[in-house]
Amino acid sequence: MIRLLSRYVVRQFVTTFILLVLGLPMLFIIGDITDNIDRYMEQGVTGGRLALSYVYQFPLFVVYAFPIAALVATVFTIGGMTRHQEITAAKAGGVSFYRLFLPIAALSVILSAAALGLGELVPITLAKRAVLMGEPQGGLRQGPRINFAYQTEREGVLTARRLEPEINEMAQVVLERNATAKLPGLHRMAQRATWTARGGWVLHQGYVRELFKDGREVTTKFDSLKVAGLVETPQDLLAEPKDPEAMGYKEMSRFIGAIERSGGDANPLRVERAQKLAIPMAVMVIVLFGAPLATSSQRGGAAFGVGVSLGVTIIYMLLFRVGKAVGSSGAVDPLIAAWFPNALFLVAGLILMSRVRT
């Protein structure tokens, strides 16, 4: 009987979840088209190109839909079994509520892992969409750029205190490249760097530190050093870093480290990086919170389920937005700010779960 009940619960949950996780992105797409249709028409975007762009953007919308779909699927599954007295019948047969909830809990773990995987796929698909639509992946800053980091194509992470585009010069430059199987790691620091269209970038008054895998270090000072592999122009370096959604976890970590080493404010990116883990984990937490809540009414019907799901989702997402703002400002540690909504709903879910009649 337990196996039969588990299959029944899984079937109800998975069916609802799949319908929602595929259906909700369509609502997001319709909303995006409505907001941007004038711009697409002005740019002459064809229907086929627009459709393909949304195919590339679909994984991002699916990630957005995961917590909502998981909560609604939980509320409808448990709520439906409550209204139809199926939970009461299961309890009469010696099956506790916790045992009925176990398949959903296991599915929530799988879904959280799937959301994490999709989160790493999103930057790849968004990059393809940007190329397809001819959109830059970062803005172009006007005037000098201060305390920035840039992931170069060949020479690792570049950080600089200031970039003056009018004179093509950078001040207090650090260029770091990780070690490879054949080449040692390089840490290059210079007081300034100049750029010419023919000669490329030249570092002035600094040193080079070679870091070998066996622990050896060799430091060499220089008056000037040409870096042939630094092919980015000043205009390239004026581009802002990618949006957090367009960066994977590792890429974002590299940018955070470079910004912190250059003395910049990395708190906004630290919050975004933490939320790349916290939001997928919210699937497990929100399921734990929603399951006992769905047993609180036997007569609410579908309207009750929709109301509960929307209310909880709005509060949850609002807390994530508040945490992002507070963590970015530095008022609270970014890690705490990112994970606070999950911690709050986890405690509430455990309290509600402890009060469920088993």
C-alpha positions as a Markdown table, in Angstrom:
| # | Residue | x | y | z |
|---|---|---|---|---|
| 1 | Met | 0.0 | 0.0 | 0.0 |
| 2 | Ile | 2.9 | 2.3 | 0.8 |
| 3 | Arg | 4.4 | 1.9 | -2.6 |
| 4 | Leu | 1.1 | 2.5 | -4.2 |
| 5 | Leu | 0.6 | 5.7 | -2.2 |
| 6 | Ser | 4.1 | 6.9 | -3.1 |
| 7 | Arg | 3.5 | 6.3 | -6.8 |
| 8 | Tyr | 0.2 | 8.2 | -6.5 |
| 9 | Val | 1.8 | 11.1 | -4.7 |
| 10 | Val | 4.7 | 11.3 | -7.2 |
| 11 | Arg | 2.4 | 11.1 | -10.2 |
| 12 | Gln | 0.2 | 14.0 | -8.9 |
| 13 | Phe | 3.1 | 16.1 | -8.0 |
| 14 | Val | 5.1 | 15.6 | -11.1 |
| 15 | Thr | 2.2 | 16.1 | -13.4 |
| 16 | Thr | 1.3 | 19.5 | -11.9 |
| 17 | Phe | 5.0 | 20.5 | -11.7 |
| 18 | Ile | 5.7 | 19.8 | -15.3 |
| 19 | Leu | 2.6 | 21.6 | -16.5 |
| 20 | Leu | 3.6 | 24.7 | -14.5 |
| 21 | Val | 7.3 | 24.7 | -15.1 |
| 22 | Leu | 6.6 | 24.6 | -18.9 |
| 23 | Gly | 3.6 | 26.8 | -18.8 |
| 24 | Leu | 4.9 | 29.7 | -16.6 |
| 25 | Pro | 7.8 | 30.5 | -18.9 |
| 26 | Met | 5.2 | 31.0 | -21.7 |
| 27 | Leu | 3.6 | 33.7 | -19.5 |
| 28 | Phe | 7.0 | 35.3 | -19.0 |
| 29 | Ile | 7.6 | 35.3 | -22.7 |
| 30 | Ile | 4.2 | 36.9 | -23.5 |
| 31 | Gly | 4.9 | 39.6 | -20.9 |
| 32 | Asp | 8.4 | 40.2 | -22.4 |
| 33 | Ile | 7.0 | 40.4 | -25.9 |
| 34 | Thr | 4.3 | 42.9 | -24.7 |
| 35 | Asp | 6.9 | 45.1 | -23.1 |
| 36 | Asn | 9.4 | 45.1 | -25.9 |
| 37 | Ile | 7.4 | 44.6 | -29.1 |
| 38 | Asp | 7.9 | 48.2 | -30.2 |
| 39 | Arg | 11.7 | 47.9 | -29.8 |
| 40 | Tyr | 11.8 | 44.6 | -31.7 |
| 41 | Met | 9.8 | 46.1 | -34.6 |
| 42 | Glu | 12.1 | 49.2 | -34.8 |
| 43 | Gln | 15.1 | 46.9 | -34.9 |
| 44 | Gly | 13.6 | 44.8 | -37.7 |
| 45 | Val | 13.7 | 41.6 | -35.7 |
| 46 | Thr | 12.1 | 38.8 | -37.8 |
| 47 | Gly | 9.6 | 36.4 | -36.2 |
| 48 | Gly | 12.0 | 33.4 | -36.6 |
| 49 | Arg | 14.9 | 35.2 | -35.0 |
| 50 | Leu | 12.7 | 36.4 | -32.1 |
| 51 | Ala | 11.4 | 32.8 | -31.6 |
| 52 | Leu | 14.9 | 31.4 | -31.5 |
| 53 | Ser | 16.0 | 34.1 | -29.0 |
| 54 | Tyr | 13.3 | 33.0 | -26.7 |
| 55 | Val | 14.4 | 29.4 | -27.1 |
| 56 | Tyr | 17.8 | 30.6 | -25.8 |
| 57 | Gln | 16.1 | 32.5 | -23.0 |
| 58 | Phe | 13.8 | 29.7 | -22.0 |
| 59 | Pro | 16.2 | 28.1 | -19.5 |
| 60 | Leu | 16.3 | 31.3 | -17.5 |
| 61 | Phe | 12.5 | 31.5 | -17.4 |
| 62 | Val | 12.4 | 27.8 | -16.3 |
| 63 | Val | 14.8 | 28.6 | -13.4 |
| 64 | Tyr | 12.4 | 31.4 | -12.4 |
| 65 | Ala | 9.5 | 29.0 | -12.5 |
| 66 | Phe | 11.0 | 26.2 | -10.4 |
| 67 | Pro | 10.2 | 27.5 | -6.9 |
| 68 | Ile | 6.7 | 28.6 | -8.0 |
| 69 | Ala | 5.9 | 25.3 | -9.7 |
| 70 | Ala | 7.2 | 23.3 | -6.8 |
| 71 | Leu | 5.1 | 25.1 | -4.3 |
| 72 | Val | 1.9 | 25.0 | -6.4 |
| 73 | Ala | 2.5 | 21.3 | -7.1 |
| 74 | Thr | 2.9 | 20.6 | -3.4 |
| 75 | Val | -0.1 | 22.6 | -2.3 |
| 76 | Phe | -2.4 | 21.1 | -5.0 |
| 77 | Thr | -1.1 | 17.5 | -4.3 |
| 78 | Ile | -1.4 | 17.7 | -0.5 |
| 79 | Gly | -4.4 | 19.9 | -0.5 |
| 80 | Gly | -6.3 | 17.6 | -2.9 |
| 81 | Met | -5.5 | 14.6 | -0.8 |
| 82 | Thr | -6.8 | 16.5 | 2.3 |
| 83 | Arg | -10.0 | 17.6 | 0.7 |
| 84 | His | -10.8 | 14.1 | -0.6 |
| 85 | Gln | -10.0 | 12.5 | 2.7 |
| 86 | Glu | -7.2 | 10.4 | 1.2 |
| 87 | Ile | -4.7 | 11.5 | 3.9 |
| 88 | Thr | -7.3 | 10.5 | 6.6 |
| 89 | Ala | -7.7 | 7.1 | 4.9 |
| 90 | Ala | -3.9 | 6.7 | 4.8 |
| 91 | Lys | -3.6 | 7.5 | 8.5 |
| 92 | Ala | -6.3 | 5.0 | 9.3 |
| 93 | Gly | -4.2 | 2.4 | 7.4 |
| 94 | Gly | -1.1 | 3.2 | 9.6 |
| 95 | Val | 0.6 | 5.6 | 7.1 |
| 96 | Ser | 1.7 | 8.9 | 8.7 |
| 97 | Phe | 1.7 | 12.2 | 7.0 |
| 98 | Tyr | 5.5 | 12.3 | 7.1 |
| 99 | Arg | 5.6 | 9.1 | 5.1 |
| 100 | Leu | 3.2 | 10.5 | 2.6 |
| 101 | Phe | 5.3 | 13.6 | 2.3 |
| 102 | Leu | 8.6 | 11.7 | 1.9 |
| 103 | Pro | 8.3 | 11.2 | -2.0 |
| 104 | Ile | 7.7 | 15.0 | -2.4 |
| 105 | Ala | 10.7 | 15.8 | -0.2 |
| 106 | Ala | 12.9 | 13.5 | -2.3 |
| 107 | Leu | 11.6 | 15.1 | -5.5 |
| 108 | Ser | 12.4 | 18.5 | -4.1 |
| 109 | Val | 16.0 | 17.6 | -3.6 |
| 110 | Ile | 16.2 | 16.4 | -7.2 |
| 111 | Leu | 14.6 | 19.5 | -8.5 |
| 112 | Ser | 17.0 | 21.7 | -6.5 |
| 113 | Ala | 19.9 | 19.9 | -8.1 |
| 114 | Ala | 18.3 | 20.4 | -11.5 |
| 115 | Ala | 17.8 | 24.1 | -10.9 |
| 116 | Leu | 21.4 | 24.4 | -10.0 |
| 117 | Gly | 22.4 | 22.7 | -13.2 |
| 118 | Leu | 20.1 | 24.9 | -15.3 |
| 119 | Gly | 21.6 | 28.0 | -13.5 |
| 120 | Glu | 25.0 | 27.1 | -15.0 |
| 121 | Leu | 23.4 | 26.6 | -18.4 |
| 122 | Val | 21.7 | 30.0 | -18.4 |
| 123 | Pro | 24.8 | 32.1 | -19.1 |
| 124 | Ile | 25.7 | 30.0 | -22.1 |
| 125 | Thr | 22.2 | 30.3 | -23.7 |
| 126 | Leu | 22.0 | 34.1 | -22.8 |
| 127 | Ala | 25.3 | 34.7 | -24.5 |
| 128 | Lys | 24.0 | 33.0 | -27.7 |
| 129 | Arg | 20.8 | 35.1 | -27.5 |
| 130 | Ala | 22.9 | 38.3 | -27.2 |
| 131 | Val | 24.8 | 37.4 | -30.3 |
| 132 | Leu | 21.7 | 36.5 | -32.2 |
| 133 | Met | 19.9 | 39.7 | -31.3 |
| 134 | Gly | 23.0 | 41.8 | -31.7 |
| 135 | Glu | 22.9 | 43.0 | -28.1 |
| 136 | Pro | 26.0 | 43.8 | -26.1 |
| 137 | Gln | 26.5 | 41.7 | -23.0 |
| 138 | Gly | 27.7 | 44.8 | -21.1 |
| 139 | Gly | 27.2 | 48.5 | -21.3 |
| 140 | Leu | 29.8 | 51.1 | -22.4 |
| 141 | Arg | 30.8 | 53.5 | -19.7 |
| 142 | Gln | 31.2 | 57.1 | -20.5 |
| 143 | Gly | 34.3 | 58.9 | -19.1 |
| 144 | Pro | 36.9 | 57.2 | -17.0 |
| 145 | Arg | 36.4 | 53.9 | -15.3 |
| 146 | Ile | 37.5 | 53.5 | -11.7 |
| 147 | Asn | 38.2 | 50.3 | -9.6 |
| 148 | Phe | 37.2 | 47.8 | -12.2 |
| 149 | Ala | 38.0 | 44.2 | -13.0 |
| 150 | Tyr | 38.0 | 42.6 | -16.5 |
| 151 | Gln | 38.3 | 38.9 | -17.6 |
| 152 | Thr | 40.7 | 39.2 | -20.5 |
| 153 | Glu | 40.7 | 36.7 | -23.4 |
| 154 | Arg | 44.3 | 35.5 | -23.0 |
| 155 | Glu | 46.0 | 37.1 | -20.0 |
| 156 | Gly | 43.7 | 36.3 | -17.1 |
| 157 | Val | 42.0 | 38.9 | -14.8 |
| 158 | Leu | 42.9 | 42.5 | -15.2 |
| 159 | Thr | 42.3 | 45.0 | -12.4 |
| 160 | Ala | 43.0 | 48.7 | -12.5 |
| 161 | Arg | 42.5 | 51.7 | -10.2 |
| 162 | Arg | 41.6 | 54.0 | -13.1 |
| 163 | Leu | 41.2 | 53.9 | -16.9 |
| 164 | Glu | 41.4 | 57.2 | -18.8 |
| 165 | Pro | 40.0 | 56.6 | -22.3 |
| 166 | Glu | 40.9 | 60.0 | -23.6 |
| 167 | Ile | 44.7 | 59.4 | -23.1 |
| 168 | Asn | 44.5 | 55.5 | -23.4 |
| 169 | Glu | 46.2 | 55.0 | -20.0 |
| 170 | Met | 45.5 | 52.9 | -16.9 |
| 171 | Ala | 46.8 | 53.5 | -13.4 |
| 172 | Gln | 47.8 | 50.9 | -10.8 |
| 173 | Val | 47.4 | 47.8 | -12.9 |
| 174 | Val | 47.3 | 44.2 | -11.8 |
| 175 | Leu | 47.3 | 41.4 | -14.4 |
| 176 | Glu | 46.9 | 37.8 | -13.1 |
| 177 | Arg | 47.0 | 34.6 | -15.1 |
| 178 | Asn | 46.5 | 31.2 | -13.5 |
| 179 | Ala | 49.1 | 28.4 | -14.0 |
| 180 | Thr | 48.5 | 25.8 | -16.7 |
| 181 | Ala | 50.0 | 22.4 | -17.4 |
| 182 | Lys | 52.8 | 24.1 | -19.4 |
| 183 | Leu | 53.1 | 27.6 | -18.2 |
| 184 | Pro | 53.5 | 29.1 | -14.6 |
| 185 | Gly | 51.1 | 31.5 | -13.1 |
| 186 | Leu | 51.9 | 35.2 | -13.6 |
| 187 | His | 51.2 | 38.1 | -11.3 |
| 188 | Arg | 52.1 | 41.4 | -13.0 |
| 189 | Met | 51.8 | 44.7 | -11.3 |
| 190 | Ala | 52.6 | 48.1 | -12.7 |
| 191 | Gln | 52.2 | 51.8 | -11.8 |
| 192 | Arg | 50.6 | 52.5 | -15.1 |
| 193 | Ala | 49.9 | 51.1 | -18.6 |
| 194 | Thr | 49.6 | 52.8 | -21.9 |
| 195 | Trp | 48.0 | 51.7 | -25.2 |
| 196 | Thr | 48.6 | 52.5 | -28.8 |
| 197 | Ala | 46.8 | 51.1 | -31.8 |
| 198 | Arg | 50.1 | 49.7 | -33.3 |
| 199 | Gly | 51.9 | 48.7 | -30.2 |
| 200 | Gly | 49.1 | 47.4 | -27.9 |
| 201 | Trp | 49.5 | 47.6 | -24.1 |
| 202 | Val | 52.8 | 48.4 | -22.4 |
| 203 | Leu | 53.2 | 48.2 | -18.6 |
| 204 | His | 55.4 | 50.7 | -16.9 |
| 205 | Gln | 57.4 | 50.6 | -13.6 |
| 206 | Gly | 56.4 | 47.3 | -12.0 |
| 207 | Tyr | 57.3 | 43.7 | -11.5 |
| 208 | Val | 56.4 | 40.2 | -12.7 |
| 209 | Arg | 56.1 | 37.3 | -10.3 |
| 210 | Glu | 56.1 | 33.8 | -11.7 |
| 211 | Leu | 54.3 | 31.2 | -9.6 |
| 212 | Phe | 55.3 | 27.6 | -10.3 |
| 213 | Lys | 53.3 | 24.6 | -9.3 |
| 214 | Asp | 56.2 | 23.2 | -7.1 |
| 215 | Gly | 55.9 | 26.3 | -4.9 |
| 216 | Arg | 58.8 | 28.3 | -6.4 |
| 217 | Glu | 58.4 | 32.0 | -7.1 |
| 218 | Val | 60.6 | 34.2 | -9.3 |
| 219 | Thr | 60.2 | 38.0 | -9.2 |
| 220 | Thr | 61.6 | 40.3 | -11.9 |
| 221 | Lys | 61.3 | 44.1 | -11.9 |
| 222 | Phe | 60.9 | 46.1 | -15.1 |
| 223 | Asp | 60.7 | 49.7 | -16.4 |
| 224 | Ser | 58.5 | 48.8 | -19.3 |
| 225 | Leu | 56.9 | 45.5 | -20.4 |
| 226 | Lys | 54.8 | 44.9 | -23.6 |
| 227 | Val | 52.0 | 42.4 | -23.0 |
| 228 | Ala | 51.2 | 41.0 | -26.5 |
| 229 | Gly | 48.4 | 38.8 | -25.2 |
| 230 | Leu | 46.4 | 41.7 | -23.7 |
| 231 | Val | 44.5 | 42.3 | -26.9 |
| 232 | Glu | 41.6 | 44.3 | -25.4 |
| 233 | Thr | 41.4 | 47.9 | -26.4 |
| 234 | Pro | 40.4 | 50.7 | -24.0 |
| 235 | Gln | 36.9 | 50.6 | -25.5 |
| 236 | Asp | 36.7 | 46.9 | -24.7 |
| 237 | Leu | 37.7 | 47.6 | -21.1 |
| 238 | Leu | 35.1 | 50.4 | -20.8 |
| 239 | Ala | 32.4 | 47.7 | -21.1 |
| 240 | Glu | 30.7 | 46.9 | -17.8 |
| 241 | Pro | 30.9 | 43.4 | -16.4 |
| 242 | Lys | 28.2 | 41.1 | -17.6 |
| 243 | Asp | 24.9 | 41.0 | -15.8 |
| 244 | Pro | 24.9 | 38.4 | -12.9 |
| 245 | Glu | 22.5 | 36.3 | -14.8 |
| 246 | Ala | 24.9 | 36.1 | -17.7 |
| 247 | Met | 27.8 | 34.8 | -15.5 |
| 248 | Gly | 28.2 | 31.3 | -14.1 |
| 249 | Tyr | 29.2 | 30.7 | -10.5 |
| 250 | Lys | 32.9 | 30.3 | -11.2 |
| 251 | Glu | 33.1 | 33.3 | -13.5 |
| 252 | Met | 31.3 | 35.4 | -10.9 |
| 253 | Ser | 33.8 | 34.2 | -8.3 |
| 254 | Arg | 36.7 | 35.3 | -10.4 |
| 255 | Phe | 35.2 | 38.8 | -10.9 |
| 256 | Ile | 34.6 | 39.1 | -7.1 |
| 257 | Gly | 38.1 | 38.2 | -6.3 |
| 258 | Ala | 39.5 | 40.6 | -8.8 |
| 259 | Ile | 37.3 | 43.4 | -7.7 |
| 260 | Glu | 38.2 | 42.8 | -4.0 |
| 261 | Arg | 41.9 | 42.8 | -4.8 |
| 262 | Ser | 41.6 | 46.1 | -6.7 |
| 263 | Gly | 39.8 | 47.7 | -3.7 |
| 264 | Gly | 36.3 | 47.8 | -5.4 |
| 265 | Asp | 32.9 | 47.1 | -3.8 |
| 266 | Ala | 32.1 | 43.5 | -4.5 |
| 267 | Asn | 29.1 | 43.2 | -2.2 |
| 268 | Pro | 26.5 | 43.3 | -4.9 |
| 269 | Leu | 28.1 | 40.5 | -6.8 |
| 270 | Arg | 28.7 | 38.5 | -3.6 |
| 271 | Val | 25.0 | 38.7 | -2.9 |
| 272 | Glu | 24.2 | 37.6 | -6.5 |
| 273 | Arg | 26.6 | 34.7 | -6.3 |
| 274 | Ala | 25.1 | 33.5 | -3.0 |
| 275 | Gln | 21.6 | 33.7 | -4.4 |
| 276 | Lys | 22.7 | 31.5 | -7.3 |
| 277 | Leu | 22.8 | 28.7 | -4.7 |
| 278 | Ala | 20.1 | 30.0 | -2.4 |
| 279 | Ile | 17.3 | 30.4 | -4.9 |
| 280 | Pro | 17.6 | 26.8 | -6.3 |
| 281 | Met | 17.7 | 25.5 | -2.7 |
| 282 | Ala | 14.5 | 27.5 | -2.1 |
| 283 | Val | 12.7 | 24.7 | -3.9 |
| 284 | Met | 13.3 | 22.3 | -1.0 |
| 285 | Val | 12.5 | 24.9 | 1.6 |
| 286 | Ile | 9.3 | 26.1 | 0.0 |
| 287 | Val | 8.1 | 22.5 | -0.5 |
| 288 | Leu | 8.7 | 21.8 | 3.2 |
| 289 | Phe | 6.8 | 25.0 | 4.1 |
| 290 | Gly | 3.9 | 24.4 | 1.7 |
| 291 | Ala | 3.1 | 20.8 | 2.5 |
| 292 | Pro | 1.8 | 21.3 | 6.1 |
| 293 | Leu | 0.2 | 24.6 | 5.1 |
| 294 | Ala | -1.9 | 22.8 | 2.5 |
| 295 | Thr | -3.5 | 20.6 | 5.2 |
| 296 | Ser | -4.9 | 23.6 | 7.1 |
| 297 | Ser | -8.0 | 23.8 | 5.0 |
| 298 | Gln | -10.2 | 21.0 | 3.7 |
| 299 | Arg | -12.7 | 23.2 | 1.9 |
| 300 | Gly | -10.7 | 25.8 | 0.2 |
| 301 | Gly | -10.5 | 24.0 | -3.1 |
| 302 | Ala | -8.4 | 25.2 | -6.0 |
| 303 | Ala | -8.9 | 28.9 | -5.0 |
| 304 | Phe | -7.3 | 28.3 | -1.6 |
| 305 | Gly | -4.3 | 26.5 | -3.3 |
| 306 | Val | -3.8 | 29.3 | -5.8 |
| 307 | Gly | -4.1 | 32.0 | -3.0 |
| 308 | Val | -1.6 | 30.2 | -0.7 |
| 309 | Ser | 0.8 | 29.6 | -3.5 |
| 310 | Leu | 0.7 | 33.2 | -4.8 |
| 311 | Gly | 0.9 | 34.7 | -1.4 |
| 312 | Val | 3.9 | 32.6 | -0.2 |
| 313 | Thr | 5.7 | 33.1 | -3.5 |
| 314 | Ile | 5.3 | 36.9 | -3.4 |
| 315 | Ile | 6.6 | 37.1 | 0.1 |
| 316 | Tyr | 9.5 | 34.8 | -0.6 |
| 317 | Met | 10.6 | 36.7 | -3.7 |
| 318 | Leu | 10.2 | 40.0 | -1.9 |
| 319 | Leu | 12.5 | 38.8 | 0.9 |
| 320 | Phe | 15.1 | 37.8 | -1.7 |
| 321 | Arg | 14.9 | 41.3 | -3.2 |
| 322 | Val | 15.2 | 43.0 | 0.2 |
| 323 | Gly | 18.1 | 40.7 | 1.1 |
| 324 | Lys | 19.8 | 41.7 | -2.2 |
| 325 | Ala | 19.4 | 45.4 | -1.4 |
| 326 | Val | 20.6 | 45.1 | 2.2 |
| 327 | Gly | 23.5 | 42.8 | 1.3 |
| 328 | Ser | 24.6 | 45.0 | -1.6 |
| 329 | Ser | 24.7 | 48.1 | 0.7 |
| 330 | Gly | 27.0 | 46.3 | 3.2 |
| 331 | Ala | 24.5 | 46.7 | 6.1 |
| 332 | Val | 24.4 | 42.9 | 6.4 |
| 333 | Asp | 26.9 | 40.2 | 5.3 |
| 334 | Pro | 26.0 | 39.3 | 1.7 |
| 335 | Leu | 25.9 | 35.6 | 2.6 |
| 336 | Ile | 23.5 | 36.1 | 5.4 |
| 337 | Ala | 21.4 | 38.5 | 3.3 |
| 338 | Ala | 21.1 | 35.9 | 0.5 |
| 339 | Trp | 20.3 | 32.9 | 2.7 |
| 340 | Phe | 18.0 | 34.7 | 5.3 |
| 341 | Pro | 14.7 | 34.0 | 3.3 |
| 342 | Asn | 15.5 | 30.3 | 3.2 |
| 343 | Ala | 16.4 | 30.2 | 6.9 |
| 344 | Leu | 13.2 | 32.0 | 7.8 |
| 345 | Phe | 11.0 | 29.7 | 5.8 |
| 346 | Leu | 12.9 | 26.6 | 6.9 |
| 347 | Val | 12.2 | 27.4 | 10.5 |
| 348 | Ala | 8.6 | 28.2 | 9.8 |
| 349 | Gly | 8.2 | 25.0 | 7.7 |
| 350 | Leu | 9.7 | 22.9 | 10.5 |
| 351 | Ile | 7.3 | 24.5 | 13.0 |
| 352 | Leu | 4.3 | 23.8 | 10.8 |
| 353 | Met | 5.5 | 20.3 | 10.1 |
| 354 | Ser | 5.8 | 19.5 | 13.8 |
| 355 | Arg | 2.1 | 20.6 | 14.3 |
| 356 | Val | 0.7 | 18.4 | 11.6 |
| 357 | Arg | -1.4 | 15.5 | 12.9 |
| 358 | Thr | 0.2 | 12.3 | 11.9 |
